[in-house]
Amino acid sequence: MAAKQLNRLKVVLAEQGRTNKWLAEKMQRHDATVSRWCLNDMQPSLETLVEIAAALDVDVRELLWATKKRE
């Protein structure tokens, strides 16, 4: 069974033309940690997700896949 995609971090980085390495340096985190977030192997904490959103200058909601379709 495939892992459930919970965050859109990889998508947002690609949309902005940024790399995992850029985010790792910006967040002062190890490259492997950011890679695992992007692959949805591991999820950042909510506090970290807010920091990531600030670094990328996006609303934190843009980093998550929707759980419900809007009508």
Helices and strands as residue ranges (DSSP letters): H 9-16, H 20-27, H 31-38, H 46-56, G 60-63
